[in-house]
């Protein structure tokens, strides 16, 4: 159990810097004091499938809990992650960091929050910490197993080969085959066993940290990497899915991407009841009469949820710094007051590069490989290119 008293946090017990996971650019700052009041116990499921219980004030904000989780993990680049939970409408929603937890979760004792990747950068090399890359690798592992990350068979086999290299080490035919029989990473794995083993044989000498790096290098090339589909329909009633990525809003029909709207082309995103609206900038070079695209979603809540994640993705990847809060209206308010809260990607990268952090070992739950992560040469650099495997032809 993780106590709310900061002195007992796992990160500080291990000698971690006090700034880990805190959304501030000033080194040495401590997390804000926990609000007074009775304690509630909140369960958080981590990416390695372990569960932690956090004692937190019933008046605490989403940020208070999020920073406790980051400190517990000794996670510096925590801004790429978020906490999600199932709402009373049985939809997975993101915990709002600015709002009190009690206003978002009615029965915290009966709710399990999931600590997962929220923002997926297109370039894995911007993830500067080994622990961050490890957590991203765990997310890829989950997305493969759940069919959320879809790809062709050679790509799937390559991804699995990097995962098992990090978990069981160098290739041994008997051990590898038995491991694949006992552990299922992807649907229809049996049909790809020989291909997986063939790839695994090429990774001899590759450390768990390098395997994470290679896994993310391969995953970033896939069209569905980091994509979370939101069901919708166009004006004609055609079933579609919307998604948001670092570059803008995407439209899918079934498994195929049929359109994308770059942030530079979007003038405004909004929603009205069940309608999600994309207002485009005028393009003199094209004879386009329709400057507003309309999509119908299942409910107003679904619309608002997708609009909010679009706002956050745009701010995280496009802005240089966190947007300032708007002044509260004196008489009345119109529309949502939601805004992105936290460091932008640029701020995260600058923060890590400008500050030296003590490298602390962390536990790789699924790995049998004897390996000291605190001594990894990959802490702030990419692997030696001499180790690069010639697998590009599989895509």
C-alpha angles and dihedrals in degrees: 000000000000114000122218091232105103094219091066097050114125093233093058094042088060093049097256119166113267092237097064113130094356118133096228132100095215112096114225097032116136125220115269116274114269112255115252121252141085119322128247126196115233123189119216123191111213128209093259088059093252118131126221129191117217124198108216138162115265086232094055122122127234088257092057091058094041092053091048089055092048091049091048089054094042085234117168100178093050094139091084089064138067144182119250131184141174112267125217086265088059093248124132108243135175120252108247107232094206098052128076112262092232090062091055104036116043096188107028094171089062097042127089115202119206121221104214143150110281104173119044113197115208091227116059092198091076088070098091102179125073092220091055092052090048091054091048088051090053089052090053089049090054094044092052093051093047094048090241090119105053125184142144121290098259091051092048091050091050093051092049091048091058091047094053091044088059092045106042103014129221121017121277112166098218094043093044094049093047091048092052090049091053100039124052116206102163138017113269090017094156092067091055099042096107092048091049091051091048091055092043091056089061094058098068111146094020113135123221090255092052090046089056090050093049092045092055091043089058096039094052089062092060119097093224096049108132093354118145112188122219115195116238143149132226125230091276092054096252112155111245140156128229126209138172126222137171092278101044145284120335131202122209132188106198107316094335126093107226102173144007133194115207118217089244090061096048118088098178142356119205143149135218116191104307095346121100111201130201113191111198129208115251113264111201091192092063129058097228119155097182113073096166123061119201129203127182117221132190096262144347089262091056090049094050093045092054092044091053095052089048090054090050095046092050093049096044097050103028108036126076094215141011111287115250118247116258118243113261114254115250100220109017143344130230125201129354122327091203117134138169114270123196141039120320120235091259091053092049093051093046091046094054094043094049097048131060114222128192109251109236124191118244133196120255099207098196097039125100092184117113102233137149107220092189089064095047114133088214096071094111104359141063120255121273108279089225087077094055113127122219097238099125092105091069093073 
